[in-house]
Amino acid sequence: MSTHRRTGDGGARGFLTPGKVLVLLLLAATLVFVFQNTARTEVRLLVPIVTMPLWVALLIPGVIGLLSGMYLVRRR
């Protein structure tokens, strides 16, 4: 019986896993998207017209879709 335990930290190899690399690439792409779409745009929300940056106008339905998808997956 061995008394040595592995700490599970993975050392330097475990620092850049494929999942972490993917998250970093998505974060970089998101930042590029935000900085490229800073122009103000008019959006009609039922009756009022709201002026906001384009990235915010695209973020809102994206978050709503994400939350809806999470709710539906969780219900199954």
All heavy atoms as a GROMACS GRO file, in nm:
protein
  584
    1MET      N    1   0.084  -0.116   0.000
    1MET     CA    2   0.000   0.000   0.000
    1MET      C    3   0.090   0.124   0.000
    1MET      O    4   0.178   0.138   0.081
    1MET     CB    5  -0.088  -0.004   0.124
    1MET     CG    6  -0.194   0.097   0.122
    1MET     SD    7  -0.314   0.037   0.240
    1MET     CE    8  -0.388   0.182   0.283
    2SER      N    9   0.062   0.214  -0.091
    2SER     CA   10   0.145   0.333  -0.105
    2SER      C   11   0.087   0.449  -0.025
    2SER      O   12  -0.034   0.468  -0.020
    2SER     CB   13   0.153   0.372  -0.253
    2SER     OG   14   0.225   0.490  -0.267
    3THR      N   15   0.175   0.525   0.038
    3THR     CA   16   0.131   0.641   0.116
    3THR      C   17   0.140   0.769   0.034
    3THR      O   18   0.103   0.874   0.082
    3THR     CB   19   0.215   0.655   0.244
    3THR    OG1   20   0.352   0.669   0.206
    3THR    CG2   21   0.196   0.536   0.334
    4HIS      N   22   0.194   0.761  -0.087
    4HIS     CA   23   0.206   0.879  -0.172
    4HIS      C   24   0.073   0.908  -0.239
    4HIS      O   25   0.009   0.820  -0.293
    4HIS     CB   26   0.314   0.860  -0.278
    4HIS     CG   27   0.450   0.838  -0.220
    4HIS    ND1   28   0.519   0.938  -0.158
    4HIS    CD2   29   0.527   0.728  -0.214
    4HIS    CE1   30   0.634   0.891  -0.116
    4HIS    NE2   31   0.641   0.763  -0.149
    5ARG      N   32   0.032   1.033  -0.235
    5ARG     CA   33  -0.092   1.074  -0.300
    5ARG      C   34  -0.061   1.172  -0.411
    5ARG      O   35   0.030   1.253  -0.400
    5ARG     CB   36  -0.186   1.143  -0.201
    5ARG     CG   37  -0.246   1.050  -0.105
    5ARG     CD   38  -0.357   1.121  -0.035
    5ARG     NE   39  -0.360   1.081   0.104
    5ARG     CZ   40  -0.438   1.132   0.193
    5ARG    NH1   41  -0.519   1.228   0.162
    5ARG    NH2   42  -0.437   1.088   0.316
    6ARG      N   43  -0.140   1.164  -0.512
    6ARG     CA   44  -0.128   1.262  -0.621
    6ARG      C   45  -0.214   1.382  -0.587
    6ARG      O   46  -0.326   1.367  -0.543
    6ARG     CB   47  -0.175   1.201  -0.752
    6ARG     CG   48  -0.089   1.082  -0.792
    6ARG     CD   49  -0.120   1.047  -0.930
    6ARG     NE   50  -0.072   1.156  -1.013
    6ARG     CZ   51  -0.025   1.140  -1.135
    6ARG    NH1   52  -0.023   1.022  -1.188
    6ARG    NH2   53   0.016   1.243  -1.204
    7THR      N   54  -0.160   1.499  -0.610
    7THR     CA   55  -0.236   1.620  -0.578
    7THR      C   56  -0.337   1.653  -0.686
    7THR      O   57  -0.432   1.726  -0.661
    7THR     CB   58  -0.142   1.740  -0.559
    7THR    OG1   59  -0.067   1.759  -0.679
    7THR    CG2   60  -0.050   1.717  -0.441
    8GLY      N   61  -0.319   1.603  -0.807
    8GLY     CA   62  -0.416   1.627  -0.913
    8GLY      C   63  -0.406   1.764  -0.977
    8GLY      O   64  -0.492   1.804  -1.052
    9ASP      N   65  -0.299   1.837  -0.947
    9ASP     CA   66  -0.289   1.971  -1.004
    9ASP      C   67  -0.240   1.967  -1.149
    9ASP      O   68  -0.253   2.065  -1.219
    9ASP     CB   69  -0.199   2.060  -0.919
    9ASP     CG   70  -0.056   2.009  -0.909
    9ASP    OD1   71  -0.026   1.900  -0.960
    9ASP    OD2   72   0.024   2.078  -0.847
   10GLY      N   73  -0.182   1.858  -1.193
   10GLY     CA   74  -0.141   1.846  -1.332
   10GLY      C   75  -0.013   1.918  -1.366
   10GLY      O   76   0.036   1.907  -1.476
   11GLY      N   77   0.041   1.995  -1.276
   11GLY     CA   78   0.165   2.068  -1.303
   11GLY      C   79   0.150   2.165  -1.417
   11GLY      O   80   0.044   2.220  -1.442
   12ALA      N   81   0.258   2.185  -1.492
   12ALA     CA   82   0.256   2.280  -1.603
   12ALA      C   83   0.173   2.226  -1.720
   12ALA      O   84   0.119   2.302  -1.798
   12ALA     CB   85   0.398   2.309  -1.648
   13ARG      N   86   0.165   2.094  -1.733
   13ARG     CA   87   0.088   2.035  -1.843
   13ARG      C   88  -0.059   2.067  -1.833
   13ARG      O   89  -0.124   2.090  -1.933
   13ARG     CB   90   0.101   1.882  -1.841
   13ARG     CG   91   0.218   1.829  -1.911
   13ARG     CD   92   0.210   1.682  -1.917
   13ARG     NE   93   0.138   1.631  -1.800
   13ARG     CZ   94   0.125   1.506  -1.769
   13ARG    NH1   95   0.176   1.414  -1.845
   13ARG    NH2   96   0.058   1.468  -1.663
   14GLY      N   97  -0.114   2.068  -1.713
   14GLY     CA   98  -0.257   2.088  -1.695
   14GLY      C   99  -0.301   2.232  -1.705
   14GLY      O  100  -0.419   2.260  -1.702
   15PHE      N  101  -0.206   2.325  -1.722
   15PHE     CA  102  -0.243   2.467  -1.726
   15PHE      C  103  -0.323   2.501  -1.851
   15PHE      O  104  -0.424   2.568  -1.845
   15PHE     CB  105  -0.118   2.554  -1.717
   15PHE     CG  106  -0.149   2.700  -1.720
   15PHE    CD1  107  -0.212   2.760  -1.611
   15PHE    CD2  108  -0.118   2.778  -1.830
   15PHE    CE1  109  -0.242   2.895  -1.612
   15PHE    CE2  110  -0.148   2.913  -1.832
   15PHE     CZ  111  -0.211   2.971  -1.723
   16LEU      N  112  -0.280   2.456  -1.967
   16LEU     CA  113  -0.349   2.488  -2.092
   16LEU      C  114  -0.417   2.362  -2.146
   16LEU      O  115  -0.366   2.297  -2.236
   16LEU     CB  116  -0.253   2.545  -2.196
   16LEU     CG  117  -0.210   2.688  -2.174
   16LEU    CD1  118  -0.111   2.733  -2.280
   16LEU    CD2  119  -0.330   2.782  -2.174
   17THR      N  120  -0.531   2.332  -2.093
   17THR     CA  121  -0.610   2.220  -2.144
   17THR      C  122  -0.685   2.266  -2.268
   17THR      O  123  -0.703   2.387  -2.290
   17THR     CB  124  -0.710   2.172  -2.037
   17THR    OG1  125  -0.801   2.279  -2.009
   17THR    CG2  126  -0.638   2.129  -1.910
   18PRO      N  127  -0.732   2.174  -2.351
   18PRO     CA  128  -0.808   2.214  -2.470
   18PRO      C  129  -0.931   2.298  -2.436
   18PRO      O  130  -0.964   2.392  -2.508
   18PRO     CB  131  -0.849   2.080  -2.532
   18PRO     CG  132  -0.744   1.985  -2.488
   18PRO     CD  133  -0.705   2.030  -2.350
   19GLY      N  134  -0.997   2.269  -2.325
   19GLY     CA  135  -1.113   2.348  -2.284
   19GLY      C  136  -1.075   2.491  -2.250
   19GLY      O  137  -1.145   2.586  -2.288
   20LYS      N  138  -0.964   2.509  -2.179
   20LYS     CA  139  -0.919   2.644  -2.144
   20LYS      C  140  -0.876   2.722  -2.267
   20LYS      O  141  -0.902   2.842  -2.278
   20LYS     CB  142  -0.805   2.638  -2.043
   20LYS     CG  143  -0.850   2.594  -1.905
   20LYS     CD  144  -0.734   2.589  -1.809
   20LYS     CE  145  -0.778   2.542  -1.672
   20LYS     NZ  146  -0.666   2.532  -1.579
   21VAL      N  147  -0.811   2.655  -2.360
   21VAL     CA  148  -0.770   2.721  -2.485
   21VAL      C  149  -0.894   2.766  -2.562
   21VAL      O  150  -0.900   2.878  -2.613
   21VAL     CB  151  -0.682   2.627  -2.570
   21VAL    CG1  152  -0.660   2.685  -2.709
   21VAL    CG2  153  -0.550   2.601  -2.501
   22LEU      N  154  -0.996   2.682  -2.568
   22LEU     CA  155  -1.120   2.717  -2.637
   22LEU      C  156  -1.187   2.837  -2.571
   22LEU      O  157  -1.232   2.929  -2.640
   22LEU     CB  158  -1.216   2.598  -2.639
   22LEU     CG  159  -1.350   2.622  -2.707
   22LEU    CD1  160  -1.330   2.653  -2.854
   22LEU    CD2  161  -1.440   2.501  -2.690
   23VAL      N  162  -1.192   2.839  -2.440
   23VAL     CA  163  -1.252   2.952  -2.368
   23VAL      C  164  -1.173   3.080  -2.395
   23VAL      O  165  -1.232   3.187  -2.418
   23VAL     CB  166  -1.260   2.922  -2.217
   23VAL    CG1  167  -1.293   3.047  -2.138
   23VAL    CG2  168  -1.363   2.814  -2.190
   24LEU      N  169  -1.041   3.073  -2.395
   24LEU     CA  170  -0.959   3.191  -2.423
   24LEU      C  171  -0.981   3.240  -2.566
   24LEU      O  172  -0.989   3.362  -2.590
   24LEU     CB  173  -0.812   3.160  -2.400
   24LEU     CG  174  -0.770   3.144  -2.254
   24LEU    CD1  175  -0.625   3.097  -2.244
   24LEU    CD2  176  -0.790   3.273  -2.178
   25LEU      N  177  -0.994   3.149  -2.662
   25LEU     CA  178  -1.020   3.189  -2.800
   25LEU      C  179  -1.158   3.253  -2.814
   25LEU      O  180  -1.174   3.354  -2.885
   25LEU     CB  181  -1.009   3.068  -2.894
   25LEU     CG  182  -0.868   3.016  -2.917
   25LEU    CD1  183  -0.872   2.888  -3.000
   25LEU    CD2  184  -0.783   3.121  -2.986
   26LEU      N  185  -1.258   3.197  -2.746
   26LEU     CA  186  -1.392   3.256  -2.750
   26LEU      C  187  -1.394   3.393  -2.684
   26LEU      O  188  -1.460   3.486  -2.732
   26LEU     CB  189  -1.493   3.163  -2.683
   26LEU     CG  190  -1.531   3.038  -2.761
   26LEU    CD1  191  -1.617   2.946  -2.675
   26LEU    CD2  192  -1.601   3.074  -2.890
   27LEU      N  193  -1.320   3.409  -2.576
   27LEU     CA  194  -1.310   3.538  -2.509
   27LEU      C  195  -1.244   3.641  -2.601
   27LEU      O  196  -1.291   3.755  -2.613
   27LEU     CB  197  -1.231   3.525  -2.379
   27LEU     CG  198  -1.210   3.654  -2.300
   27LEU    CD1  199  -1.343   3.712  -2.253
   27LEU    CD2  200  -1.119   3.628  -2.182
   28ALA      N  201  -1.137   3.602  -2.668
   28ALA     CA  202  -1.070   3.693  -2.761
   28ALA      C  203  -1.163   3.731  -2.876
   28ALA      O  204  -1.171   3.849  -2.914
   28ALA     CB  205  -0.942   3.629  -2.814
   29ALA      N  206  -1.235   3.634  -2.931
   29ALA     CA  207  -1.329   3.662  -3.040
   29ALA      C  208  -1.441   3.755  -2.994
   29ALA      O  209  -1.483   3.845  -3.067
   29ALA     CB  210  -1.387   3.532  -3.095
   30THR      N  211  -1.488   3.736  -2.870
   30THR     CA  212  -1.592   3.821  -2.815
   30THR      C  213  -1.542   3.964  -2.800
   30THR      O  214  -1.613   4.060  -2.835
   30THR     CB  215  -1.640   3.767  -2.679
   30THR    OG1  216  -1.691   3.635  -2.699
   30THR    CG2  217  -1.747   3.854  -2.619
   31LEU      N  218  -1.421   3.981  -2.750
   31LEU     CA  219  -1.365   4.115  -2.734
   31LEU      C  220  -1.347   4.184  -2.869
   31LEU      O  221  -1.377   4.303  -2.883
   31LEU     CB  222  -1.233   4.110  -2.657
   31LEU     CG  223  -1.245   4.075  -2.509
   31LEU    CD1  224  -1.107   4.057  -2.447
   31LEU    CD2  225  -1.323   4.182  -2.435
   32VAL      N  226  -1.299   4.112  -2.969
   32VAL     CA  227  -1.286   4.168  -3.103
   32VAL      C  228  -1.423   4.210  -3.155
   32VAL      O  229  -1.440   4.318  -3.210
   32VAL     CB  230  -1.218   4.068  -3.199
   32VAL    CG1  231  -1.230   4.113  -3.343
   32VAL    CG2  232  -1.072   4.049  -3.160
   33PHE      N  233  -1.524   4.125  -3.136
   33PHE     CA  234  -1.660   4.156  -3.180
   33PHE      C  235  -1.712   4.283  -3.114
   33PHE      O  236  -1.768   4.370  -3.181
   33PHE     CB  237  -1.752   4.037  -3.149
   33PHE     CG  238  -1.896   4.064  -3.180
   33PHE    CD1  239  -1.942   4.054  -3.310
   33PHE    CD2  240  -1.984   4.099  -3.080
   33PHE    CE1  241  -2.075   4.078  -3.339
   33PHE    CE2  242  -2.117   4.124  -3.108
   33PHE     CZ  243  -2.162   4.114  -3.239
   34VAL      N  244  -1.693   4.294  -2.984
   34VAL     CA  245  -1.743   4.411  -2.911
   34VAL      C  246  -1.674   4.538  -2.961
   34VAL      O  247  -1.739   4.639  -2.988
   34VAL     CB  248  -1.722   4.394  -2.759
   34VAL    CG1  249  -1.741   4.525  -2.685
   34VAL    CG2  250  -1.818   4.288  -2.705
   35PHE      N  251  -1.542   4.535  -2.975
   35PHE     CA  252  -1.470   4.655  -3.015
   35PHE      C  253  -1.493   4.691  -3.162
   35PHE      O  254  -1.475   4.806  -3.201
   35PHE     CB  255  -1.320   4.642  -2.985
   35PHE     CG  256  -1.291   4.645  -2.838
   35PHE    CD1  257  -1.227   4.540  -2.775
   35PHE    CD2  258  -1.330   4.754  -2.762
   35PHE    CE1  259  -1.200   4.544  -2.639
   35PHE    CE2  260  -1.304   4.759  -2.626
   35PHE     CZ  261  -1.239   4.653  -2.564
   36GLN      N  262  -1.534   4.594  -3.244
   36GLN     CA  263  -1.564   4.623  -3.384
   36GLN      C  264  -1.707   4.674  -3.403
   36GLN      O  265  -1.739   4.729  -3.508
   36GLN     CB  266  -1.544   4.497  -3.469
   36GLN     CG  267  -1.400   4.456  -3.483
   36GLN     CD  268  -1.321   4.556  -3.564
   36GLN    OE1  269  -1.365   4.603  -3.667
   36GLN    NE2  270  -1.202   4.590  -3.515
   37ASN      N  271  -1.794   4.654  -3.305
   37ASN     CA  272  -1.935   4.690  -3.319
   37ASN      C  273  -1.979   4.789  -3.212
   37ASN      O  274  -2.078   4.769  -3.142
   37ASN     CB  275  -2.022   4.563  -3.311
   37ASN     CG  276  -2.001   4.475  -3.431
   37ASN    OD1  277  -2.038   4.511  -3.541
   37ASN    ND2  278  -1.936   4.362  -3.410
   38THR      N  279  -1.906   4.899  -3.203
   38THR     CA  280  -1.938   4.999  -3.102
   38THR      C  281  -2.029   5.109  -3.156
   38THR      O  282  -2.073   5.195  -3.080
   38THR     CB  283  -1.809   5.064  -3.048
   38THR    OG1  284  -1.738   5.120  -3.157
   38THR    CG2  285  -1.723   4.963  -2.974
   39ALA      N  286  -2.058   5.107  -3.286
   39ALA     CA  287  -2.144   5.211  -3.344
   39ALA      C  288  -2.283   5.204  -3.282
   39ALA      O  289  -2.334   5.097  -3.250
   39ALA     CB  290  -2.154   5.190  -3.495
   40ARG      N  291  -2.342   5.320  -3.263
   40ARG     CA  292  -2.475   5.327  -3.204
   40ARG      C  293  -2.578   5.295  -3.311
   40ARG      O  294  -2.564   5.335  -3.426
   40ARG     CB  295  -2.498   5.463  -3.142
   40ARG     CG  296  -2.390   5.486  -3.034
   40ARG     CD  297  -2.417   5.594  -2.938
   40ARG     NE  298  -2.533   5.584  -2.854
   40ARG     CZ  299  -2.541   5.514  -2.741
   40ARG    NH1  300  -2.439   5.442  -2.702
   40ARG    NH2  301  -2.650   5.518  -2.667
   41THR      N  302  -2.680   5.223  -3.272
   41THR     CA  303  -2.786   5.186  -3.365
   41THR      C  304  -2.921   5.205  -3.298
   41THR      O  305  -2.932   5.200  -3.176
   41THR     CB  306  -2.768   5.040  -3.411
   41THR    OG1  307  -2.860   5.011  -3.513
   41THR    CG2  308  -2.784   4.943  -3.298
   42GLU      N  309  -3.023   5.227  -3.379
   42GLU     CA  310  -3.157   5.243  -3.326
   42GLU      C  311  -3.230   5.110  -3.332
   42GLU      O  312  -3.227   5.043  -3.434
   42GLU     CB  313  -3.235   5.348  -3.406
   42GLU     CG  314  -3.186   5.488  -3.383
   42GLU     CD  315  -3.270   5.592  -3.457
   42GLU    OE1  316  -3.355   5.553  -3.538
   42GLU    OE2  317  -3.248   5.710  -3.432
   43VAL      N  318  -3.293   5.075  -3.222
   43VAL     CA  319  -3.367   4.950  -3.212
   43VAL      C  320  -3.508   4.983  -3.166
   43VAL      O  321  -3.526   5.058  -3.070
   43VAL     CB  322  -3.298   4.853  -3.111
   43VAL    CG1  323  -3.376   4.725  -3.098
   43VAL    CG2  324  -3.155   4.827  -3.152
   44ARG      N  325  -3.606   4.928  -3.235
   44ARG     CA  326  -3.745   4.950  -3.195
   44ARG      C  327  -3.786   4.837  -3.101
   44ARG      O  328  -3.784   4.720  -3.137
   44ARG     CB  329  -3.837   4.952  -3.317
   44ARG     CG  330  -3.982   4.976  -3.281
   44ARG     CD  331  -4.068   4.985  -3.404
   44ARG     NE  332  -4.028   5.096  -3.489
   44ARG     CZ  333  -4.080   5.218  -3.481
   44ARG    NH1  334  -4.174   5.242  -3.393
   44ARG    NH2  335  -4.038   5.313  -3.561
   45LEU      N  336  -3.820   4.872  -2.978
   45LEU     CA  337  -3.868   4.778  -2.879
   45LEU      C  338  -4.019   4.797  -2.863
   45LEU      O  339  -4.063   4.880  -2.784
   45LEU     CB  340  -3.797   4.798  -2.745
   45LEU     CG  341  -3.646   4.776  -2.746
   45LEU    CD1  342  -3.586   4.816  -2.613
   45LEU    CD2  343  -3.615   4.632  -2.778
   46LEU      N  344  -4.095   4.725  -2.942
   46LEU     CA  345  -4.240   4.737  -2.951
   46LEU      C  346  -4.279   4.878  -2.997
   46LEU      O  347  -4.303   4.899  -3.113
   46LEU     CB  348  -4.310   4.699  -2.821
   46LEU     CG  349  -4.290   4.553  -2.779
   46LEU    CD1  350  -4.358   4.527  -2.645
   46LEU    CD2  351  -4.342   4.458  -2.883
   47VAL      N  352  -4.285   4.976  -2.912
   47VAL     CA  353  -4.323   5.111  -2.954
   47VAL      C  354  -4.204   5.207  -2.948
   47VAL      O  355  -4.178   5.277  -3.046
   47VAL     CB  356  -4.441   5.164  -2.869
   47VAL    CG1  357  -4.472   5.307  -2.905
   47VAL    CG2  358  -4.563   5.075  -2.887
   48PRO      N  359  -4.130   5.215  -2.838
   48PRO     CA  360  -4.023   5.316  -2.832
   48PRO      C  361  -3.903   5.278  -2.918
   48PRO      O  362  -3.876   5.160  -2.942
   48PRO     CB  363  -3.984   5.321  -2.685
   48PRO     CG  364  -4.019   5.186  -2.633
   48PRO     CD  365  -4.140   5.142  -2.712
   49ILE      N  366  -3.832   5.378  -2.963
   49ILE     CA  367  -3.706   5.356  -3.035
   49ILE      C  368  -3.593   5.386  -2.937
   49ILE      O  369  -3.587   5.493  -2.878
   49ILE     CB  370  -3.696   5.447  -3.159
   49ILE    CG1  371  -3.805   5.410  -3.259
   49ILE    CG2  372  -3.558   5.434  -3.222
   49ILE    CD1  373  -3.808   5.496  -3.382
   50VAL      N  374  -3.505   5.288  -2.920
   50VAL     CA  375  -3.395   5.298  -2.825
   50VAL      C  376  -3.265   5.302  -2.904
   50VAL      O  377  -3.247   5.226  -2.998
   50VAL     CB  378  -3.396   5.178  -2.728
   50VAL    CG1  379  -3.281   5.186  -2.630
   50VAL    CG2  380  -3.528   5.169  -2.656
   51THR      N  381  -3.174   5.391  -2.866
   51THR     CA  382  -3.043   5.398  -2.928
   51THR      C  383  -2.942   5.333  -2.834
   51THR      O  384  -2.935   5.368  -2.716
   51THR     CB  385  -3.003   5.544  -2.956
   51THR    OG1  386  -3.102   5.603  -3.038
   51THR    CG2  387  -2.869   5.550  -3.025
   52MET      N  388  -2.865   5.236  -2.887
   52MET     CA  389  -2.767   5.164  -2.807
   52MET      C  390  -2.656   5.114  -2.898
   52MET      O  391  -2.676   5.106  -3.020
   52MET     CB  392  -2.833   5.048  -2.732
   52MET     CG  393  -2.890   4.940  -2.822
   52MET     SD  394  -2.966   4.803  -2.735
   52MET     CE  395  -3.114   4.879  -2.674
   53PRO      N  396  -2.541   5.078  -2.841
   53PRO     CA  397  -2.436   5.018  -2.923
   53PRO      C  398  -2.484   4.886  -2.986
   53PRO      O  399  -2.565   4.814  -2.926
   53PRO     CB  400  -2.322   4.992  -2.825
   53PRO     CG  401  -2.348   5.083  -2.710
   53PRO     CD  402  -2.497   5.098  -2.704
   54LEU      N  403  -2.436   4.858  -3.106
   54LEU     CA  404  -2.480   4.738  -3.177
   54LEU      C  405  -2.451   4.612  -3.098
   54LEU      O  406  -2.534   4.520  -3.094
   54LEU     CB  407  -2.411   4.732  -3.314
   54LEU     CG  408  -2.445   4.612  -3.401
   54LEU    CD1  409  -2.595   4.607  -3.428
   54LEU    CD2  410  -2.367   4.618  -3.531
   55TRP      N  411  -2.337   4.606  -3.029
   55TRP     CA  412  -2.304   4.483  -2.957
   55TRP      C  413  -2.402   4.458  -2.844
   55TRP      O  414  -2.433   4.344  -2.813
   55TRP     CB  415  -2.158   4.484  -2.908
   55TRP     CG  416  -2.128   4.582  -2.799
   55TRP    CD1  417  -2.087   4.709  -2.813
   55TRP    CD2  418  -2.136   4.558  -2.658
   55TRP    NE1  419  -2.069   4.768  -2.690
   55TRP    CE2  420  -2.098   4.677  -2.593
   55TRP    CE3  421  -2.171   4.448  -2.580
   55TRP    CZ2  422  -2.095   4.688  -2.455
   55TRP    CZ3  423  -2.166   4.460  -2.443
   55TRP    CH2  424  -2.129   4.578  -2.382
   56VAL      N  425  -2.455   4.563  -2.782
   56VAL     CA  426  -2.555   4.546  -2.677
   56VAL      C  427  -2.686   4.495  -2.738
   56VAL      O  428  -2.752   4.407  -2.683
   56VAL     CB  429  -2.578   4.677  -2.599
   56VAL    CG1  430  -2.693   4.664  -2.501
   56VAL    CG2  431  -2.452   4.718  -2.527
   57ALA      N  432  -2.722   4.552  -2.855
   57ALA     CA  433  -2.844   4.510  -2.923
   57ALA      C  434  -2.837   4.362  -2.962
   57ALA      O  435  -2.940   4.293  -2.965
   57ALA     CB  436  -2.868   4.595  -3.046
   58LEU      N  437  -2.720   4.310  -2.991
   58LEU     CA  438  -2.705   4.168  -3.024
   58LEU      C  439  -2.687   4.082  -2.900
   58LEU      O  440  -2.723   3.964  -2.899
   58LEU     CB  441  -2.586   4.150  -3.118
   58LEU     CG  442  -2.602   4.214  -3.256
   58LEU    CD1  443  -2.472   4.205  -3.333
   58LEU    CD2  444  -2.715   4.149  -3.333
   59LEU      N  445  -2.632   4.140  -2.794
   59LEU     CA  446  -2.610   4.065  -2.671
   59LEU      C  447  -2.741   4.029  -2.602
   59LEU      O  448  -2.756   3.918  -2.550
   59LEU     CB  449  -2.522   4.146  -2.575
   59LEU     CG  450  -2.494   4.084  -2.439
   59LEU    CD1  451  -2.403   3.964  -2.455
   59LEU    CD2  452  -2.433   4.186  -2.346
   60ILE      N  453  -2.836   4.121  -2.602
   60ILE     CA  454  -2.962   4.100  -2.530
   60ILE      C  455  -3.036   3.975  -2.580
   60ILE      O  456  -3.069   3.887  -2.501
   60ILE     CB  457  -3.049   4.226  -2.534
   60ILE    CG1  458  -2.984   4.337  -2.451
   60ILE    CG2  459  -3.191   4.198  -2.485
   60ILE    CD1  460  -3.047   4.473  -2.468
   61PRO      N  461  -3.063   3.961  -2.712
   61PRO     CA  462  -3.131   3.838  -2.754
   61PRO      C  463  -3.043   3.714  -2.737
   61PRO      O  464  -3.094   3.603  -2.716
   61PRO     CB  465  -3.165   3.862  -2.901
   61PRO     CG  466  -3.087   3.979  -2.943
   61PRO     CD  467  -3.049   4.055  -2.821
   62GLY      N  468  -2.911   3.732  -2.743
   62GLY     CA  469  -2.822   3.618  -2.720
   62GLY      C  470  -2.834   3.565  -2.578
   62GLY      O  471  -2.840   3.444  -2.555
   63VAL      N  472  -2.838   3.655  -2.481
   63VAL     CA  473  -2.853   3.615  -2.340
   63VAL      C  474  -2.991   3.553  -2.318
   63VAL      O  475  -3.003   3.451  -2.248
   63VAL     CB  476  -2.830   3.736  -2.247
   63VAL    CG1  477  -2.870   3.704  -2.104
   63VAL    CG2  478  -2.683   3.777  -2.252
   64ILE      N  479  -3.094   3.612  -2.378
   64ILE     CA  480  -3.228   3.554  -2.365
   64ILE      C  481  -3.232   3.414  -2.423
   64ILE      O  482  -3.288   3.322  -2.363
   64ILE     CB  483  -3.333   3.646  -2.432
   64ILE    CG1  484  -3.346   3.776  -2.354
   64ILE    CG2  485  -3.468   3.575  -2.444
   64ILE    CD1  486  -3.429   3.882  -2.424
   65GLY      N  487  -3.170   3.395  -2.538
   65GLY     CA  488  -3.163   3.261  -2.598
   65GLY      C  489  -3.085   3.162  -2.514
   65GLY      O  490  -3.125   3.047  -2.498
   66LEU      N  491  -2.974   3.207  -2.456
   66LEU     CA  492  -2.893   3.122  -2.370
   66LEU      C  493  -2.973   3.078  -2.247
   66LEU      O  494  -2.974   2.960  -2.212
   66LEU     CB  495  -2.766   3.195  -2.327
   66LEU     CG  496  -2.676   3.120  -2.230
   66LEU    CD1  497  -2.611   3.002  -2.299
   66LEU    CD2  498  -2.570   3.214  -2.175
   67LEU      N  499  -3.038   3.174  -2.183
   67LEU     CA  500  -3.116   3.141  -2.064
   67LEU      C  501  -3.234   3.049  -2.098
   67LEU      O  502  -3.265   2.956  -2.022
   67LEU     CB  503  -3.166   3.269  -1.996
   67LEU     CG  504  -3.057   3.357  -1.935
   67LEU    CD1  505  -3.117   3.488  -1.884
   67LEU    CD2  506  -2.982   3.285  -1.826
   68SER      N  507  -3.299   3.073  -2.212
   68SER     CA  508  -3.409   2.986  -2.254
   68SER      C  509  -3.359   2.844  -2.280
   68SER      O  510  -3.423   2.747  -2.240
   68SER     CB  511  -3.475   3.041  -2.380
   68SER     OG  512  -3.527   3.168  -2.358
   69GLY      N  513  -3.246   2.834  -2.347
   69GLY     CA  514  -3.189   2.701  -2.374
   69GLY      C  515  -3.149   2.629  -2.246
   69GLY      O  516  -3.173   2.510  -2.232
   70MET      N  517  -3.090   2.702  -2.152
   70MET     CA  518  -3.052   2.640  -2.024
   70MET      C  519  -3.175   2.592  -1.950
   70MET      O  520  -3.176   2.484  -1.890
   70MET     CB  521  -2.974   2.740  -1.939
   70MET     CG  522  -2.835   2.768  -1.991
   70MET     SD  523  -2.749   2.902  -1.906
   70MET     CE  524  -2.756   2.851  -1.738
   71TYR      N  525  -3.283   2.670  -1.955
   71TYR     CA  526  -3.407   2.632  -1.887
   71TYR      C  527  -3.466   2.505  -1.950
   71TYR      O  528  -3.507   2.413  -1.879
   71TYR     CB  529  -3.508   2.746  -1.895
   71TYR     CG  530  -3.643   2.711  -1.837
   71TYR    CD1  531  -3.662   2.704  -1.700
   71TYR    CD2  532  -3.751   2.685  -1.920
   71TYR    CE1  533  -3.785   2.671  -1.647
   71TYR    CE2  534  -3.874   2.652  -1.868
   71TYR     CZ  535  -3.891   2.645  -1.732
   71TYR     OH  536  -4.013   2.612  -1.681
   72LEU      N  537  -3.468   2.499  -2.083
   72LEU     CA  538  -3.525   2.382  -2.150
   72LEU      C  539  -3.442   2.256  -2.128
   72LEU      O  540  -3.497   2.148  -2.110
   72LEU     CB  541  -3.542   2.411  -2.300
   72LEU     CG  542  -3.648   2.514  -2.335
   72LEU    CD1  543  -3.644   2.545  -2.483
   72LEU    CD2  544  -3.785   2.469  -2.291
   73VAL      N  545  -3.311   2.270  -2.131
   73VAL     CA  546  -3.224   2.154  -2.108
   73VAL      C  547  -3.239   2.104  -1.964
   73VAL      O  548  -3.244   1.986  -1.938
   73VAL     CB  549  -3.077   2.188  -2.139
   73VAL    CG1  550  -2.984   2.082  -2.086
   73VAL    CG2  551  -3.059   2.206  -2.289
   74ARG      N  552  -3.250   2.197  -1.872
   74ARG     CA  553  -3.262   2.160  -1.732
   74ARG      C  554  -3.396   2.091  -1.703
   74ARG      O  555  -3.406   2.006  -1.617
   74ARG     CB  556  -3.250   2.287  -1.648
   74ARG     CG  557  -3.229   2.260  -1.504
   74ARG     CD  558  -3.203   2.390  -1.434
   74ARG     NE  559  -3.252   2.376  -1.299
   74ARG     CZ  560  -3.192   2.426  -1.194
   74ARG    NH1  561  -3.085   2.498  -1.210
   74ARG    NH2  562  -3.241   2.410  -1.074
   75ARG      N  563  -3.501   2.128  -1.776
   75ARG     CA  564  -3.633   2.070  -1.755
   75ARG      C  565  -3.639   1.924  -1.798
   75ARG      O  566  -3.723   1.850  -1.758
   75ARG     CB  567  -3.739   2.150  -1.831
   75ARG     CG  568  -3.759   2.289  -1.783
   75ARG     CD  569  -3.859   2.302  -1.678
   75ARG     NE  570  -3.987   2.248  -1.721
   75ARG     CZ  571  -4.090   2.230  -1.641
   75ARG    NH1  572  -4.077   2.263  -1.514
   75ARG    NH2  573  -4.202   2.181  -1.684
   76ARG      N  574  -3.551   1.883  -1.888
   76ARG     CA  575  -3.554   1.744  -1.940
   76ARG      C  576  -3.499   1.648  -1.844
   76ARG      O  577  -3.457   1.618  -1.761
   76ARG     CB  578  -3.474   1.733  -2.068
   76ARG     CG  579  -3.545   1.800  -2.182
   76ARG     CD  580  -3.472   1.779  -2.308
   76ARG     NE  581  -3.548   1.840  -2.416
   76ARG     CZ  582  -3.521   1.825  -2.541
   76ARG    NH1  583  -3.417   1.755  -2.577
   76ARG    NH2  584  -3.592   1.882  -2.633
   0.00000   0.00000   0.00000
